Amino acid sequence: MSFTPASPITSPQTGIHDNVEKTVIKHFASTSRKPIASHNQEAFNTARERWQQMGSPPAILDSACGTGESSRYLAATYPDHLVIGIDQSIKRLDNSNNKNLPENCLLLRSECTDFWRLAEQEQWRFAKHTLLYPNPYPKPKHLQRRWHGDAAWPSLLAISDQIELRTNWKIYAEEFHQALLISENQQSRFSDIHISTYLTDSPITAFERKYLMSEHTLWQVTAR
């Protein structure tokens, strides 16, 4: 099978965006009034019902899970947890590998930001929250499309006991790390925050596999 290497991320932005701190603080000082889409509410209700039916075990949220490969890996690694993978693309979720999911794995079509806000409203906290290779939105004007620049950032933090981000764009990792540090002075419970390069012999997403084969440096940010 032929392999087409992934192109490195290019951007006119050469370092952490000047507006990261201002953007993070602004989102902590305001409340999003964006209506929750009905299909996101339905997905959240389905997840909540499955969790309650299982006796409310520790839960892991795999946001923007793509094809669900990482969610299936997490379900096998944490058999006593419910793993919920969410992605806005039904096309990515609807593949043959997801036809027979383990009992502790649930894949749902939902926009992450609505799901996070609903979980915060219900005070539902996840033992682990993974954000693996999010769209980097490398144009400087798109800062607020990155997870740490989104209005739902405070909700992301509020529902997570542990966070793990992986990316192949160093600037994204550095910004995410800085946003976590800034949030310490707001409402965040996190203090054990780390950024480092990441290497694995067992990639758990298609992006991770392709980036490793393309010899990209991978970055990881964790918070507890």
C-alpha positions as CSV (number, residue, x, y, z in Angstrom):
1,M,0.0,0.0,0.0
2,S,1.4,3.4,-1.0
3,F,1.9,6.0,1.7
4,T,1.5,9.7,1.3
5,P,3.4,11.6,4.1
6,A,1.4,14.2,6.1
7,S,2.5,17.8,5.4
8,P,3.9,19.7,8.4
9,I,1.6,22.4,9.7
10,T,2.4,25.8,8.3
11,S,1.3,29.1,9.7
12,P,2.2,32.8,9.7
13,Q,2.0,32.5,13.4
14,T,5.4,31.8,14.8
15,G,4.7,31.6,18.6
16,I,1.9,31.7,21.2
17,H,-0.9,34.0,20.0
18,D,-0.8,37.4,21.7
19,N,-4.5,37.1,22.6
20,V,-4.5,33.8,24.4
21,E,-4.6,35.3,27.9
22,K,-7.2,37.9,27.0
23,T,-9.4,35.3,25.3
24,V,-9.3,32.8,28.2
25,I,-10.1,35.4,30.8
26,K,-12.9,36.7,28.7
27,H,-14.6,33.3,28.5
28,F,-14.3,32.8,32.3
29,A,-16.0,36.2,32.7
30,S,-19.0,35.4,30.5
31,T,-21.6,32.7,29.9
32,S,-22.3,31.3,26.5
33,R,-25.9,31.9,25.4
34,K,-25.6,29.8,22.2
35,P,-28.6,27.5,22.0
36,I,-27.9,23.8,22.4
37,A,-28.7,21.9,19.2
38,S,-31.4,19.3,19.6
39,H,-29.2,16.4,18.2
40,N,-26.5,17.3,20.7
41,Q,-29.0,17.2,23.6
42,E,-30.2,13.8,22.4
43,A,-26.7,12.5,22.2
44,F,-26.0,13.8,25.7
45,N,-29.2,12.2,27.1
46,T,-28.2,8.8,25.5
47,A,-24.7,9.0,27.1
48,R,-26.2,9.9,30.5
49,E,-28.7,7.1,30.3
50,R,-26.1,4.5,29.4
51,W,-23.9,5.7,32.3
52,Q,-26.8,5.4,34.8
53,Q,-27.8,2.0,33.5
54,M,-24.2,0.8,34.1
55,G,-24.4,2.0,37.7
56,S,-22.6,5.3,37.2
57,P,-19.0,4.0,36.8
58,P,-16.0,6.3,36.3
59,A,-16.3,7.7,32.8
60,I,-13.9,8.8,30.1
61,L,-14.7,11.3,27.5
62,D,-12.9,11.1,24.1
63,S,-13.7,14.4,22.4
64,A,-13.6,14.6,18.6
65,C,-12.8,10.9,18.5
66,G,-13.0,10.6,14.7
67,T,-13.4,7.0,13.6
68,G,-13.5,5.9,17.2
69,E,-10.2,4.0,17.2
70,S,-9.0,5.8,20.3
71,S,-12.3,5.2,22.1
72,R,-12.1,1.5,21.5
73,Y,-8.5,1.5,22.7
74,L,-9.5,3.4,25.9
75,A,-12.4,1.0,26.5
76,A,-10.0,-2.0,26.3
77,T,-7.5,-0.2,28.6
78,Y,-10.1,0.8,31.2
79,P,-12.6,-2.0,31.3
80,D,-14.2,-0.7,34.5
81,H,-14.9,2.7,32.9
82,L,-17.6,3.8,30.4
83,V,-15.8,5.4,27.5
84,I,-17.8,7.9,25.5
85,G,-16.5,9.0,22.1
86,I,-18.1,12.0,20.5
87,D,-17.5,13.5,17.0
88,Q,-19.6,15.8,14.8
89,S,-19.1,13.6,11.8
90,I,-21.5,10.6,11.4
91,K,-19.4,9.5,8.4
92,R,-16.3,9.1,10.5
93,L,-18.2,7.2,13.2
94,D,-20.0,4.9,10.8
95,N,-17.4,2.4,9.9
96,S,-17.2,-1.4,10.1
97,N,-14.8,-1.4,13.1
98,N,-17.6,0.2,15.2
99,K,-20.3,-2.4,14.4
100,N,-19.6,-4.5,17.6
101,L,-18.4,-2.2,20.3
102,P,-17.6,-3.4,23.8
103,E,-20.3,-2.8,26.4
104,N,-18.2,-0.1,28.0
105,C,-17.8,2.0,24.8
106,L,-20.4,4.4,23.3
107,L,-19.9,6.4,20.2
108,L,-22.2,9.3,19.5
109,R,-22.6,12.1,17.0
110,S,-22.4,15.4,18.9
111,E,-20.6,18.7,18.8
112,C,-18.1,18.7,21.6
113,T,-18.8,22.2,22.9
114,D,-22.5,21.6,23.4
115,F,-21.8,18.2,25.1
116,W,-19.3,19.9,27.4
117,R,-21.8,22.6,28.4
118,L,-24.5,20.1,29.1
119,A,-22.1,18.0,31.2
120,E,-21.2,21.0,33.2
121,Q,-24.9,21.9,33.8
122,E,-25.4,18.3,35.1
123,Q,-22.2,18.5,37.1
124,W,-21.0,15.4,35.4
125,R,-17.2,15.0,35.8
126,F,-15.1,12.6,33.7
127,A,-12.2,10.7,35.2
128,K,-10.2,11.4,32.0
129,H,-10.8,13.6,29.0
130,T,-8.8,13.1,25.9
131,L,-8.4,15.6,23.0
132,L,-6.3,13.8,20.4
133,Y,-5.0,15.7,17.4
134,P,-7.7,18.5,17.1
135,N,-8.0,20.6,14.1
136,P,-5.1,23.1,14.6
137,Y,-6.8,26.1,12.8
138,P,-3.3,27.5,12.1
139,K,-4.4,30.9,10.8
140,P,-3.9,33.5,13.6
141,K,-7.4,34.9,13.1
142,H,-8.9,31.5,14.0
143,L,-7.6,31.4,17.6
144,Q,-11.2,31.1,19.0
145,R,-11.7,28.0,16.9
146,R,-9.0,26.2,18.9
147,W,-10.3,24.3,22.0
148,H,-8.4,26.7,24.4
149,G,-9.8,29.7,22.6
150,D,-13.4,28.5,22.4
151,A,-16.2,30.0,24.6
152,A,-16.7,26.5,26.0
153,W,-13.2,26.3,27.5
154,P,-14.4,26.8,31.1
155,S,-16.9,23.9,30.6
156,L,-14.1,21.7,29.2
157,L,-12.1,22.3,32.4
158,A,-15.1,22.0,34.8
159,I,-16.0,18.5,33.6
160,S,-12.5,17.0,33.5
161,D,-10.5,15.4,36.4
162,Q,-7.7,14.7,34.0
163,I,-6.9,16.1,30.6
164,E,-4.7,14.8,27.8
165,L,-4.1,16.7,24.6
166,R,-1.9,15.4,21.8
167,T,-1.0,17.4,18.7
168,N,1.7,17.6,16.0
169,W,1.8,21.4,16.1
170,K,4.1,22.7,18.8
171,I,2.3,26.1,19.0
172,Y,-1.0,24.5,19.7
173,A,0.5,22.5,22.6
174,E,2.2,25.6,23.9
175,E,-1.0,27.6,23.7
176,F,-3.1,24.9,25.4
177,H,-0.5,24.6,28.1
178,Q,-0.5,28.4,28.7
179,A,-4.3,28.5,28.7
180,L,-4.3,25.9,31.5
181,L,-1.8,27.9,33.5
182,I,-3.9,31.1,33.0
183,S,-7.0,29.2,34.1
184,E,-5.4,28.3,37.4
185,N,-6.1,31.9,38.4
186,Q,-9.7,31.7,37.3
187,Q,-11.9,28.7,38.3
188,S,-9.7,25.8,37.3
189,R,-8.8,22.9,39.7
190,F,-5.7,21.9,37.8
191,S,-2.2,22.4,39.2
192,D,-0.2,19.4,37.9
193,I,0.2,20.7,34.3
194,H,2.9,19.4,31.9
195,I,4.0,19.8,28.3
196,S,6.4,17.4,26.6
197,T,7.2,15.7,23.3
198,Y,5.4,12.3,22.9
199,L,6.5,9.1,21.2
200,T,4.7,5.8,21.0
201,D,5.1,2.4,19.3
202,S,1.3,1.9,19.4
203,P,-0.5,4.8,17.8
204,I,-4.2,4.9,18.7
205,T,-5.6,7.2,16.0
206,A,-5.2,7.3,12.2
207,F,-3.7,10.8,12.5
208,E,-1.2,9.7,15.1
209,R,-0.1,6.8,12.9
210,K,0.3,9.0,9.9
211,Y,2.2,11.7,11.8
212,L,4.6,9.1,13.2
213,M,5.2,7.6,9.8
214,S,5.8,11.1,8.5
215,E,8.4,11.7,11.2
216,H,6.5,14.6,12.8
217,T,7.3,15.5,16.4
218,L,4.3,14.9,18.5
219,W,3.4,17.0,21.6
220,Q,1.4,16.1,24.7
221,V,-0.1,18.3,27.3
222,T,-1.5,16.7,30.5
223,A,-3.3,18.2,33.5
224,R,-4.6,16.7,36.7
